[in-house]
Amino acid sequence: MATTFQPLPLTGWQETRDTLAGYARFVRRIRQCNTPHQKHFWHVSLRPTTTGLTTTPIRAVDGTIYELEFDLTRHVLLVKTSMGDVREVALTGQSRKAFKEQTLAALAELGISPEYDLDEFNDDTPGVYDKTAVTRFWDSLIEIDTILKEFRYSFNEESSPVQLWPHHFDLAVVWFSGRKVPGQDPNDPEHAHEQMNFGFSTGDGGIPEPYFYATAYPVPEGWMGSELPDGATWHSQGWSGAVLSYQRLVESENGRQLLLDFLHTAHRAGAEKMKEPQTAATAV
């Protein structure tokens, strides 16, 4: 049975999206401050679960194992320990400062009070939280997560987990060709590894509607402009890559297959170009 994707126009929930993204950035910071550094900054992302987004387990200084998880079906942040203790912070549209204070209080109740660098989360401007809009977003995101994972399973080479990046609020997966980028420090994993990035954005200043993207670093010569599935286009303003509007999935009888076709087509074209002789890195 084909998956049905609901409309998700950014204009209808942008204030709520921005509020939720602010909460996610705060939770990201807690994970970042208490998780060993991972290459490509994989220690600052959030990971999808069956009901929301999680930091994955974190070890506190005193040895306590805890986790912060957004349950977007119940609209709460769960603060959990490996001993089974749980506290909840309701998502109501409270300011970032209030959300920070409530979350830290929940951690303190569980005996967790590590040091955090949280000065940027002192904005006490009230947010907006439309539960219906968040539910619609989550229904779409969990489906997209399963599609990105199916796509990832086709890779033979190294790839990242499917993860949500709070700074741009996009869900993405990265494929690595296995080659180093000429002219880059081989010990700098952020710039030395040839790669392609595939993901979903809820919309931004450049493209103010939900969209899927495929980018490459460095951009292989001849990749831009290669054939894409119907409805997908090449984008070159601000960044370079392929774009498929989320609305195309809403209108399609088989949006799941449409998205897989887009991802595989962009990947095949890029991977084939990356087999050619390398030149110095091109900015994305």
N, C-alpha and C positions, 0 to 999 in steps of 0.2 A: 504493500500500500504506500503510495507516494505521500511524502510529508507535506503538510500544508503550512505555509509561512504567513503569519499575520502582518498587516501593514504596521510599519514602525517609523512614521515620519518624525524627524528630529524636532520639527516645529511644535509637535504635539506634546513633547515631554522633555524638552531641553533643560528646563530648570530642575526637574527631577533627576535627569541624567547627570547634570553637573553636581547636584547634591550627593548622589550616590557615588560618583567618581571621587568627590572629596573625602567621603568616608573610606573608600577603598585606598586612597593615598595614605591616609592615616594608618590604617591597618598594615599596609605595605611597609611603612616606616618602622613599625614595631618588628616586623619580620626582618627587615634589613639590619636593624641594630642588634639583633640577637641570633643571626644565622651566619655561619661561616661563608665567606665570599665564594661565589661560584663563577666560572667563566661565563661571559656574555650576560652577566648580571641576572642570572636565573634565580638568585636569592632574593630579588626584590619584586617578583611577580606573584600573582595569586593563581590558584589552580581550580578548575571547575570540579564540583561534586554533583551528586544527584539533585541537590536542592539549592546550590549556590556556589560560593567561592571561598576558598580556604587558604590560610597561610601554610598549611601542612604542619606537622608537629615541630615545636620549638623547645629547646632545652633552656630553662632559666639558669641563672648563676648557681642557685642552690640545688640544681639537679631536677627540679620539677619539669615534667613534660606537659606542655600546654599547646593549645591551638585556638586560633580565632577563625570563625567561620560565619560568613553571611548566609543565613537561611532566607532566600528570596521568595520562598513560598509562604513563610510565616512572617516575614519582614522584621527579623531580629538579627542581631549579631550574637552568636553563641561564643562564650568564653569557656573552654573545656580543658580539663586536665586528664592525664592518663589514669587517674584514680577514680574517674567517673563523676567528679564534681563539675557542675555546670552553672554558669550565670548567664543571664540574657540582658541585652541592651536593645530596647525597642527602636526601630528606625521610624522616626516620626517627622523628619524634616528639621530636626534640631540643628543649631549652628555647629560648625566644625569644632568650636571650643567646647560646647556642651557635650558633643559626641565623644571628644577626647576625654573629658573629665569623667563621663559615665563609664567609658571603657576602662580607664585606669582604676576607677573605683571597683569595678567588677574584678579586675586582676588582683587588686589589693585584698579583696575579700577572700581570694583563693591563696593568699600568701605570696603573690608574685608582684614584686616591685622593683624591677631592674631599672637601670638608668636608660633614658631615652632622650634623643635630641628632637624635641617636638615643638620648638618655638614657632614654627610656621603655621601651627594649627590653633592659633589664638583668635581667629576671626569669629566674632560673636553675632554675625549677620544671620538671621534665620534662613533656612533653606526651604525647599519644597519637596515633598515626597508623596507622589501619587501612586498608591498601591496597585491600581489597575494597570498603569503604565509600566511599572516595574515587573508585574506578572507577565505582561505581554513581551517585554524585553527578555525576561528569563526563559519563557517558552521558546523564543527564537534562539537564544544563545546556547541552550543545552542541545538543541538540534544541530547547530553549527559546530559545536564542540565534537559531536559524534562524527560529523562529516570530515572535519579536519583530522581527526584521529584515523578514520578510514583511509584518508589520503596519505597520512604519515606512514601507515603500515605498508605502503607500497615502496617505501624507500629502502634501498640496500645500504646507503651511506648513513653517516651519523646525522641525527636530527635532534632538535630540542623537544621538550614536552610541549603539549598544547597549553598555553598559559595566557592569562590576562595581564596586560601591562597597564597599571592604574594611571600612569602619567598621560597616556593618550586614550585610555579606556578601550583598547582594542584587544581582541582575542587572536592569537597568532601562533604559528609554528615555523621553525627555521630548518632548512635543509642545507647541509654542507657538502660541497663537492669532494672534499678531501685534499684539495690543493691549497697551497699558500699563495697569497697575493704578492706579485713581484713589487719590490720597492718598499715593502712594509716590514717592520720589525717582527721576525718570526715568533718572538716571545710575547707579543701583544695580541692576545686572542680576539680582542674587539675589532682589530683592523687587519689581521694577518690571514684570516680564514675566508676563502671564497665561499659565497653562500647565496641562498635565495630565501626570501621571507614571504609568507602567505598568511593573510589574516582578514579579519572583519572589523570595521570601524562603524560606530553609530553615527558618524558624521562629524565634520570639523569645519574650520574656516575656509579651507580649500575646496572641500566637497561637502556642502551642507545637507547631506542626506546619507542614510546608511549605505555602505558599499563594501565590497570585497576587493582585495588588492593582491598583487604579486610584484615584488621588487627584487632586484639582484645587486649584489656587491662583489666585485665591481660590475658595472653594467656591461654585459658582453656585446661586442660590436655586432650589429645586425639583429640583436634580439628585439629591440624596439621596432615596431612596425611589422613583425611577423604575424602570421594569420592567427586570429583568435575566434572563439565561438561567436555566433550571432548574439549581438547585444553587448558584448565586451568591447572595450576601447583602450587605446593607449593614452597615458597621462604623462605630461611633461612640465607642468607648472608647479614649481616648488620641489617636486620629486619626480622620479621617472619610474614608470611601471605600468602594469595592466590593471584595469578597473572593470568590475562588474557591479552594476547597481543592485542592491538588495531587492528593490522593487521588481526586478526581473524574476526573482524567485517567487514573489507574491503572485505574480501574473502567470507563472508557468504551471502546467499540469504536473510537472515533475521537477520541482525546484532543486531537490537533492541531486539529481543527475546533472542538471544544468550547472550547479556549483562544482561538482566533481569534474565535469568536462572542462570548465574554465581553469581549475587548478592544475589538472593534468596537462592541458595544452600549454599553459604558460611554463610549467615546470619542464616539460619535454623540450620545448624550444630553447629555454635557458640552459638546461643541462647539456644539450647538444652543442651549443655555442661555447660552453665552458670547456669542452674537450679540445677546442682549437688552441693553437699556441698563445701563450699569455703575453699581455703587455702591461704597462704600469696601470695602477688602479684608477678608475673613473668614478668621480663623485656621483652618488645616487641623487 
